[in-house]
Amino acid sequence: MSEFDSEFDLSEQEREVIASEISDLDEEAFAAYKKKMGVFLKKKMAEKEKGQVMASVQAAEVAEVAEIVEAAVDSATVEEANIPNSSTISESVLDKYKKAFASDGFDILI
């Protein structure tokens, strides 16, 4: 019974039923019964085993993501950014108005 308790989270009623069924079993019959009940009690797996299963699944997912990232980095190409040279000086608005309204552009009649 201690093997069932260590592997599965059982209620008191479930323990009583299993204990009554395994009380007269020999080693071979017990092993077969345990295997059969393992299928039915899979959802009642002990929390520590669930944690171990979840940890192994998470480790596999992390490894898979790491492989994907590594493949993406390996296949990436480096491109240089071509920043346009904008060092040309443009006329200010004041200079544009000075040229447009300079006194030599007008004929003054007296």
PAKOLFI-540922 format. One record per residue (C-alpha): x, y, z; residue number from 1. Coordinates in steps of 0.5 Angstrom, whole numbers, plus 500, padded with zeros to 3 digits. Layout:
% residues N
@X: X, Y: Y, Z: Z, n: NUM .
...
This chain:
% residues 110
@X: 500, Y: 500, Z: 500, n: 1 .
@X: 506, Y: 505, Z: 501, n: 2 .
@X: 508, Y: 504, Z: 494, n: 3 .
@X: 501, Y: 507, Z: 492, n: 4 .
@X: 501, Y: 512, Z: 497, n: 5 .
@X: 508, Y: 515, Z: 495, n: 6 .
@X: 506, Y: 515, Z: 487, n: 7 .
@X: 499, Y: 517, Z: 488, n: 8 .
@X: 495, Y: 522, Z: 492, n: 9 .
@X: 489, Y: 518, Z: 494, n: 10 .
@X: 483, Y: 519, Z: 498, n: 11 .
@X: 482, Y: 515, Z: 505, n: 12 .
@X: 476, Y: 511, Z: 501, n: 13 .
@X: 481, Y: 510, Z: 495, n: 14 .
@X: 486, Y: 507, Z: 500, n: 15 .
@X: 481, Y: 502, Z: 503, n: 16 .
@X: 479, Y: 499, Z: 497, n: 17 .
@X: 486, Y: 498, Z: 494, n: 18 .
@X: 488, Y: 496, Z: 501, n: 19 .
@X: 482, Y: 490, Z: 501, n: 20 .
@X: 484, Y: 488, Z: 494, n: 21 .
@X: 492, Y: 488, Z: 495, n: 22 .
@X: 491, Y: 484, Z: 502, n: 23 .
@X: 492, Y: 477, Z: 499, n: 24 .
@X: 496, Y: 478, Z: 493, n: 25 .
@X: 503, Y: 475, Z: 492, n: 26 .
@X: 509, Y: 479, Z: 489, n: 27 .
@X: 507, Y: 478, Z: 481, n: 28 .
@X: 500, Y: 479, Z: 482, n: 29 .
@X: 501, Y: 486, Z: 486, n: 30 .
@X: 506, Y: 488, Z: 480, n: 31 .
@X: 501, Y: 487, Z: 475, n: 32 .
@X: 495, Y: 490, Z: 479, n: 33 .
@X: 500, Y: 496, Z: 481, n: 34 .
@X: 501, Y: 497, Z: 473, n: 35 .
@X: 494, Y: 496, Z: 472, n: 36 .
@X: 492, Y: 501, Z: 477, n: 37 .
@X: 497, Y: 506, Z: 474, n: 38 .
@X: 493, Y: 507, Z: 468, n: 39 .
@X: 487, Y: 509, Z: 472, n: 40 .
@X: 490, Y: 513, Z: 477, n: 41 .
@X: 495, Y: 517, Z: 472, n: 42 .
@X: 491, Y: 523, Z: 474, n: 43 .
@X: 492, Y: 522, Z: 481, n: 44 .
@X: 500, Y: 522, Z: 480, n: 45 .
@X: 504, Y: 525, Z: 487, n: 46 .
@X: 505, Y: 532, Z: 486, n: 47 .
@X: 513, Y: 531, Z: 487, n: 48 .
@X: 512, Y: 527, Z: 480, n: 49 .
@X: 508, Y: 532, Z: 477, n: 50 .
@X: 513, Y: 537, Z: 479, n: 51 .
@X: 519, Y: 533, Z: 476, n: 52 .
@X: 515, Y: 532, Z: 469, n: 53 .
@X: 513, Y: 539, Z: 469, n: 54 .
@X: 521, Y: 541, Z: 470, n: 55 .
@X: 523, Y: 536, Z: 464, n: 56 .
@X: 518, Y: 539, Z: 460, n: 57 .
@X: 520, Y: 546, Z: 461, n: 58 .
@X: 527, Y: 544, Z: 460, n: 59 .
@X: 526, Y: 541, Z: 454, n: 60 .
@X: 522, Y: 547, Z: 452, n: 61 .
@X: 528, Y: 552, Z: 454, n: 62 .
@X: 532, Y: 548, Z: 450, n: 63 .
@X: 528, Y: 548, Z: 444, n: 64 .
@X: 527, Y: 555, Z: 444, n: 65 .
@X: 535, Y: 556, Z: 445, n: 66 .
@X: 536, Y: 552, Z: 439, n: 67 .
@X: 531, Y: 556, Z: 435, n: 68 .
@X: 535, Y: 563, Z: 437, n: 69 .
@X: 541, Y: 560, Z: 436, n: 70 .
@X: 539, Y: 558, Z: 429, n: 71 .
@X: 536, Y: 565, Z: 427, n: 72 .
@X: 543, Y: 568, Z: 430, n: 73 .
@X: 547, Y: 564, Z: 425, n: 74 .
@X: 543, Y: 565, Z: 419, n: 75 .
@X: 542, Y: 573, Z: 420, n: 76 .
@X: 546, Y: 577, Z: 416, n: 77 .
@X: 550, Y: 584, Z: 418, n: 78 .
@X: 548, Y: 590, Z: 414, n: 79 .
@X: 551, Y: 597, Z: 415, n: 80 .
@X: 547, Y: 602, Z: 416, n: 81 .
@X: 547, Y: 608, Z: 410, n: 82 .
@X: 546, Y: 614, Z: 413, n: 83 .
@X: 545, Y: 620, Z: 408, n: 84 .
@X: 550, Y: 625, Z: 409, n: 85 .
@X: 546, Y: 632, Z: 411, n: 86 .
@X: 552, Y: 636, Z: 412, n: 87 .
@X: 549, Y: 641, Z: 406, n: 88 .
@X: 547, Y: 648, Z: 409, n: 89 .
@X: 541, Y: 650, Z: 407, n: 90 .
@X: 539, Y: 658, Z: 407, n: 91 .
@X: 535, Y: 660, Z: 413, n: 92 .
@X: 528, Y: 664, Z: 412, n: 93 .
@X: 531, Y: 670, Z: 414, n: 94 .
@X: 536, Y: 670, Z: 408, n: 95 .
@X: 531, Y: 668, Z: 403, n: 96 .
@X: 527, Y: 674, Z: 405, n: 97 .
@X: 533, Y: 678, Z: 404, n: 98 .
@X: 534, Y: 676, Z: 397, n: 99 .
@X: 527, Y: 676, Z: 395, n: 100 .
@X: 526, Y: 683, Z: 398, n: 101 .
@X: 533, Y: 687, Z: 397, n: 102 .
@X: 533, Y: 694, Z: 395, n: 103 .
@X: 536, Y: 692, Z: 388, n: 104 .
@X: 530, Y: 688, Z: 386, n: 105 .
@X: 525, Y: 694, Z: 386, n: 106 .
@X: 525, Y: 700, Z: 382, n: 107 .
@X: 524, Y: 706, Z: 386, n: 108 .
@X: 520, Y: 712, Z: 382, n: 109 .
@X: 521, Y: 719, Z: 384, n: 110 .
